[in-house]
Amino acid sequence: MNRPTRLAIALGLLSTLSLVGCGVPNTQTALRGTSAAALSQVYSVGGQPQLIVKRRMGIQAVSSVKNLRRVRATAIAGVEVDAVTDGNLQAAMAALQADPTVEYVEPNYRMTLPEGADMRSNLPGADANVNFPGAYGPKVTQGIQAHAKTTGQGQVIAIVDTGVDLKHPDLAKRLVAGTNTVDARGSAHDDQGHGTNVAGIAAADNNPQAGIVGMAPGAKIMPIKVLGADGSGSDASVAEGIRWATDHGATVINLSLGGPSASQTGADAVKYALSKGVVVVAAMGNNGTGQKSYPAAYPGVLSVGATDVNDQVTSFSQYGNWISVTAPGYSILSTFPTHRVASNDEYEANKAAYERNGMKLTQSYAYVTGTSQATPHVAGLAALVRAANPGLTPAQVKSKIEAGAVKTKGMTAAFDTHYGHGRIDALKAL
């Protein structure tokens, strides 16, 4: 693996995870017969892998499980996270399944910002076909033209990610209160970089000098930190973030992340958000295969693939009949933390090599590629649609965005498993 690729992983600015599964699994048997590789996907701290345990409401625990330590209670009613102190997940799950106080138990899968799209030739000028300065995403999708109708006023986009730079000049005036589900004592401050980048694509203020504008610059940004400085977190922290955002006024949730499997906890969180009228938008993933990823593959989610500057789907974008639409995800200029994070340090130490490979990063802005960058274009568009049509349900917003998508030259049919319903068009969706 070359150094630029490692920085891309560290930044987590490349997309969501590549995941497996095709529905909510039977969590009672989720780990039986699984490989060591699958077990390695379970979130672990200090060598102690974790389980999500849902207790039956109103029933007092009558049994205890050896080698199980309660890590924390979540904000989700009845749901706790437990660590398996001896590492034997199968034995712990079997014991919990026999406990009459337990409604379900499942692995607390690890969520990260993984390796994905190739960062080479992502810098405008490094490729002859990169002709769009600044925020070409809102331009090519007619987002800027749509701002004459609405900029997303009254909408709140929750960025469920690594947090957001709370002092970035292009974001600070857009922020509402957020939370941190990784560390309840911490703030939603971004110590990694990914969330700040995603937030700017969705709803940054218009900044002609920097050359950027968010898809919904009149919307508010709700920073929800569910991943740590290393770009990793857990299924439980993400589900908790989705529910917190729903209960505190979010109208759109952006999920430029994912995990290795469907889960009851994750599925329930998405279902809860949709039932409360919140539009949920998630990235397809970056491994270039038809492998499913979650939360993008849960029912009702606007799942997003990435297109390049030629309006063609990128080679890294995952595909399948669960895709909704595509959006620009190649060499996207957006905000980046004004304070130093680990990604800045590695970049500075290897700056010449990175820039030869088309990677550009500063303490305020960055050009980045991935379905992580495509997704907030759609979240911003959802905010525009909602602002113009406040009474629409999440399913109706999804339908309008899909119906308004442009059928590009790479599509083979009205619905294409690589493009979905097409590349988004803000004016048509409105």
N, C-alpha and C positions, 0 to 999 in steps of 0.2 A: 504494500500500500504506500503510495507516495505521500509526501508531506501535505500538499494541498488537500488531498482527500481526507487526511486526518483532521485538518482544520475544519473542513466542511462538516465532519461528524461532530467536532467539538462545538461548532456554532449551532448545530442543529437547524440550519436554515435550508434544509434540503427537502423536507417533506415529512410525511408521517411514516409510521412503521409499516413494514410489510407483514401481514398477519395471516392466520390460518383459520379455517372453520367456515361454516355456512349457516349458522343459526345459533340460538342460545343453547349451549350444550347441556347435557345431563350432568350437572355439577357433582352429583353424588358419586359418579364414577369417572370424573374428569381426569384423574391421575393414574388410574389403573392401567398398567401395561404401557405407560408412556416412556419415551426414551429419555436418556440423560440430557439430551439437547433440549427437550421440551421442559424438563424439570428445571433446567438452568434459566428458563424464562421467568420463573417465579421471583418476585421481589424479595430480596434478602438483605438484612442488616446485621453485620457482625457474624456472618455465617449462619444466621438463623432465618430460614425462609418463612414467609408469612401466609396466613390464611385469612379469608374474609368469612366471618361467621354471622349469620342472621338468626337472632334469637326469636322465639315465638313470643308475641306480646302477652304480657300478663301472667307468664308462667315462671315461677322461681326455679333457678337451676338446681337440679337434684343430683347431678353427677359432676365429677371433675375428670379432666384428662391429664394424664401424666405427661410431663415434658412440654406443656403448653403454657405460654406466658402472654397475658393480655397486654398489648402494646398501647391501644387507645380505643376509646369509644368514638365513633364518628358522629357527625351531625345527622346521619340518616337513622331514623328510628329503628332501634333493635339491632343495628349493624356495628360490629366491633372488628378490630384487626388483632389477630393473635400471632405470636411468633412460636415456631416449633423449635424448642431449644436443643433437641438432639438431631434435628435435620430430617427426621423420618416423616415425610409428608403423608405417605399412604397410611401409616399407622394412626397418625393424628386425625386424619379425615375419617377413617373407619370408626374411631372412638367417638368423634363428634356426631357422626351419622346415627350412632346408637343412643345419643343423648336426646331425650324427649323434649328438652327445652330448645333444641336447634331446629329451625325451619329449613335452612340449607347451609352448606359450607362449600367453599370453592377456593382455588388458589388465588392469591393476590398477585396477579401477573404484573411484571415489570413493564413500564412504559418509558420509552426513551426517544431521543431525536437521533435516528440512526444514519448510517451511511446511505447515500442515495445517489442523486444526480451528479454527473461529472462536472466539476467546477471549471474545467478548461474552456476557454473562449466564451466566458459569460460576461466579460466586460465590454460595453459598447465601444466599437472601434477595433476590437480583436477579431471580429467577424464581419465580412462585407455586408451580410444581410441584416446587421443590427443598425437600423436607421432611426430608431425612435429615442430621442433624448428624454431623460427624466421619466415621468410617469406615463410610459406608453400604454400601460394597462388600461387606465381610465380613458385614454384617447381611443384606442382600437376598439374598445367595447362600448363606445359612445357614452361613457360615464360622465365625462365633462359636459357634453351636450345635455345630458339628463339633469345636470345641476340647475338648468334654467327652470325646471319643473319642481325639483325638490333636492335638498342636500341631505335629507335624512333627519330633519329636526324632530325631536320627540322620541327618537329611537335610541336604545342602549345596546351596544354590541359588547358582549362579554368575550374577552380574549382569555380563553382557558389554556394556559401555556406556562412559560417560565416567569411570568410577571411582566411588568411594563416599567420603563424608565419614567418615574413619576415626575421628573423635572425636565424632560425633553421639551424644548420650546414649541415643537410642532404637535405635541400631544397633551401637554399639561392642562390647557384650557378645555380639553375634551373629556377629562377624567371625572369619574364618579367613584365612590368608595368601592373597594374590592376586598379580597381576602387571600389568605395563604393557607392552603390545606396540607402543605408539606410540614410546616412548623407553625402551630397556632400562635406562637409568641412573635412570629415574624410578620413583616408587611408584604405587600404585593410587589415590592421593589424587584426589578429584573437584575439578576446577577449572572445571567448567561448570554442574553442578547436576542434570542429567537422571538420571544413574545413582543419585544419592542419593534422588531422588524415587521411582524405580522400586524400589529396594531396600526402602524403607519399606513400600510396598504389599505386597510379597512376604512380608516377615518381620520387620517392626519389632516391638520389645517393646510389650506392652500399656501404653499411656499414657493413662489416663482424663482427666487434666488437659488434655492436648492434643487428646483426642478421637480418637486413632488406635490401631489395632492391625493388625499384619500378618496376612495370610491364614494364614501358618504361623509364629507367633511362637516356636516351639520349634526351628525349623530354623536352620542356620548360613548366613551370607552370605559368598560368595567374590567379592571385588571384582576384576574384570578390566577394566582400562582399555584400550580399543581405539580410542577417539575422543579427540581433543584438546580444548583449551579452546574452540575455535571450533565444536565439535560435529561435526567431520569426521574421517575416517580413511580406511582403504582396505580393499579386499576381503582383502588378504593379512593385515593386522593383525587383522581379525575372525576369519578362519580360524585364525590362530595362537592367538587367545584361546580359541576353542572347543576346540582340541586341548589347550592347556595346562590348561584347566578339567577336561577329561576325564581327563587323566593325573594330576591332583592331587586327586582325590576328589570332584568334583562329582557329584551324583546327578540334578540338574535344571539346565538352562541356560536363562536368560531372555535373549531377543534382541529388545529394543524398538528395532530399527534395521533397516536394509536397504540395498540397493544397486540400481543400474540394470539389472542383468542377472544371469542365472544364470551361474555359472562352474564350471569343473572343480575349482578349488581350494576354493571354498565348498562345493560338493556333496560333495566328498571329506571335508571336515571334519565336516559334519553326519552323513554316513554312518559315519564313524569313531566319533563320539560315540554314535550309536544302537547300533553294534555292541558298544560297551563297556557298554551298559546304561543310558546317560544319557538322560533325557527331555529333548527339545528343544522349547522353546516360543517362538514368534515372532509379531510383530504383522503384521496384514494391510496396514496403511497407511492414509493419511488423505485421499486425493484424491477419494474418493466415487465411483470408477469400478470397472469390472471388470478393470482392469489388474493383472496379476500382480506380486507383489513377492517378493524373495528376501532372507533364507533361508526366509521363511514358506511359499513354494510348493514347497520341496524335499520329496520323499517322506518320510513318517514324522514330519513336524513337526506339532505342535499349533499350528495357525494361528488367531489370535484377532482377532475384530472387536469393536467397542465398542457398548454399549447405554447409554441414558440413564436418568434416574430414573423414567421411565414404563415401563421394561422394553421399550423399543422400540429398534431399531437406529438409530444416529445417522446423519445425512445424510452425514457425512464418511467413514464406515467403508467401506473397499474390500470388494468382494464377488466371489464366484465359486465354482465347484464345488470349489475347493481349501481353502475355509474349514472349520475344525473346529467351533468354538464361538464364542459371544460372552460378554462379561463387562462389568461396569460400567466405563465409560471417560469419564464426564461429571462434571465438577466433583469430582474425587477429591482429598481431603485426605491429604497424606502429608509425609514428611520433606523437608527442603531443607537445603543446607549451612549450618552454623553460622558458617562463615567467608565473607567476601565473595568473590563471583565476578563476572564481567562482567555477568551478568544482573541482579544486585542493583543495580549502578551505573546501568544504563539505567532500571531500574524506579524508583529513587529520583528520577532526573532528570525523570521524566514520571509521577510517582505519581498525581496527580489525574486525568490522562487515562486511565491504566490502570484505576483504580478505578471511574471512570464506565463503563467497558466491562466491569466484572465481573471484573477480574484482581486477585488478591490474592497477594502474595509477601512473605515475611519471610526472615530469615536462618536460620530453623529449620524452617518449615513453609510449604506452598503448596497452594492449590487449583488443579488443572490438569486439562485435558481432552485425550483422544486415545486411539488404540489402543495407544500406549506405556503408558498407565495401565491399560488392560484386560488387557494381556498378563501382568503380574506377579500379577494375581489368579489366573490359571490356573497360573502357575508355582508359586505357593504351594499351590494345590489339588493339583497333582501331587506336591508334597512330602508333603502330608497322606495322599494315597492310597498313596504309597510307604512312608510310616512305618507305616501300618496293614497293608500287604501287601508286605513287603520283597522277596518273590520275584518280583514282577511284572516283565515285560519292558516296555520303553518302549511297544511296540505295545499291550500289555494295559492300561497306565496310560491311554494315549490312548483306548482303547475304553471303559474305565470312566467316564472324564470325559465322553465324548460320549454314552454311554448314560444317564448321570445328568442330562444337561442338561434344563432345563425348556422346554417348548414354549410360548412366549409368544404373546400375542394377535396380534402382527404377523406370525407365521409362516404361510406358505401351504401347507406340507406338512411331513411328518415330517423331511425335510431341505430346508432353504431356502438358496439361494445367498447370502442376506444374513445369515442367522442361523446357518448351519451346522446342527448338531444341536440348537441352542437355547442359552439362557443358562445358564451353569454353576450347579450346585447341589451344594454340598459334601456335605451329608448323603446325597443320592441317589448321589453318586459313591462314597461310602464304603460 
